[in-house]
Amino acid sequence: MAQPDEPRPPVVSCRPLPGRICDVVRSDRPRSCCGMAMAGYRTAKYQLPEWHRRNAGVYHSAIAASEEAERGRAEAKHLAKHAAASAQRAQEYSKSTLGQRLDDIHFWRMELQKEIMELDAETNLLAAQKLRLERALDATEVPYAVVIDNLECRERRQPPDLVIDEVERQLLQEADLIRDIRDLLKRTIIQATTQIRSNRIQKENCELDWSDKVETYHIDDKCISYCPDSTNVQSHPSSLKFEENASTPKSWAELSHASISRAEQEKLASVQLRSLICSIIRDASEDLRVQRAAANEALESHCQQLEQAKLRLEQHLEQILKDIGEEEANIMNLKKAIRDKEAYLKVAQTRLYDRSFRPNVELCRDEPQFRLVSEVEQLTVYLEALKRKLMESEQNLKNLEETRMKLEKEIAVKANSIFIDRQKCMSNRLRYPVDLEVASYKQ
């Protein structure tokens, strides 16, 4: 639609072209004052095709709204019918599940009633075994202190002997074994304490479980009697959410089953636990004995290796000292040879210098001149070779001295390592208890 303030052309072509409603075509005829006066009546009006299209759009919207309303009424009727049937089925299913739940509660309630009065035994024997565990735990303190002291002593080894060798691996394994044994003994003591307490309070636990099920049975029995016509029902929107501490059917059944199982097997559990304690102490004692022997063997073997290494180092040191003496003599000989060759070189150079003063034609390139030049060149080559050899010998002497210091240091390190392993570690391991199982019976 054209804007009201814009003048429209005098002639309008209503023949539509693709992509446009109509095209305005300017007339070739000259404008008249009558055409200019009628222009205001044509500027703000719709074209006829636009009018028809707008009417068609209004009809289409009305038909669509009517169809949508009819479809909504049909869906609402179907939804109401479906909701009524679904609500009836859901309530019947809930009532059925409540009845099944009442049967489950009644079953567990009757099972608990049969087990309430059947507990009282094995407490004194289990307490005696618990005392054995405590004594065995106390007996592991000395071995652990010995192993830790061995590891700390071996930390004072000097590089390069400060290595993770077989002895350290065995000592670390022994320390881990003792820690595992101590942890096992502590856990078993806790388990024995828990079992003793369980022997005394299991009846009370069964009674509490039984009373909860009696109360739950009355609540669910009242719930199954409710219907839509009941006068004591009302809305509770907040009851839809699950409690955070709510149990599942599986955990609920497991709790009752566990209570009944503990009530039936409490004596057997005490006997099994006492047998387990005996086997734990026996196995721990054997494992500790085997590991102690392995650590002692590794220590002895390592001490022998250290002594052999120290002996070889001393032999090498002796050879190095001998080589140092020979190298020093060789350096002295080389220096003397250089001095001698320098004297010969000075003689030859002096002869050449003096002969350079021969007068006139006597300054001849004769055979003596060539021989003297050749002699100087030869002596120079020899001197350079001797000086290079002297530098090599001095470097070799320096290397030998460094090797000597390294060997002496290594020998001192090996002596320190032998002292630590043999005098400190092996002598300290004599404090080891003989048998953990025997120690558990001592008063």
Buried (B, 14 or more C-beta within 10 A) or exposed (E): EBEEEEEBBBEEEEEEEEEEEBEEEEEEEEEEEEBEEEBEEEBEEEBEEEEEEEEEEEEEEEEEEEEEEEEEEEEEEEEEEEEEEEEEEEEEEEBEEBEEBBEBBEEBBEBBBEBBEBBEEBBEEBEEBBBBBBBBBEBBEEBBEBBEBBBEBBEEBBEEBBEEBBBBEBBBBBBEBBEEBBEBBEEBBEBBBEBBEBBEEBBEBBBEBBEBBEEBBEEBBEEBEBEEEEEEEEEEEEEEEEEEEEEEEEEBBEBBEEBBEBBBEBBEBBBEBBEBBBEBBEBBBEBBBEBBEBBBEBBBEBBEBBBEBBEEBBEBBEEBEEBBEEBBEBBEEBBEBBEEBEEBBEBBBEBBEEBEEEEEEEEEEEEEBEEBEEBBEBBBEBBEEBBEBBEEBBEBBEEBEEBBEBBBBBBEBBEBBBBBBBEBBBEBBEEBBEEBBEBBEEE
